[in-house]
Amino acid sequence: MLTSLALIFLVGLCMAAICQKLKLPRIIGMLVTGMVLGPYVLDFLDSSILSISAELRKMALIIILLKAGLSLNLNDLKKRWEDRQFYWLLCRHHLRLLDMCCLHLSFGNFTG
């Protein structure tokens, strides 16, 4: 089991470095490593690793989400939020104008 973990780790890092040189995200190399070393292609992994693969996937997902969250820039998020609010107000204003025009066209010529 330990050799399988070491193989996954080392090959994953090498593939990540190769993908980085090809200007691809490093995660692509790690995903390809998991697919190639897994039971469907080369089947290099110990069966005990496959029995805990669900837990390993959860840990990998947590690491990926943490790295994504830590790489966010708060100032960029604030700017995008302000832009979004501006566009929402602009769209809401145009929808009100469109609504008033439709009401005028619908009921403006109404004689009752």
Order of alpha helices (4+ residues) and beta strands (2+ residues): alpha-alpha-alpha-alpha-alpha
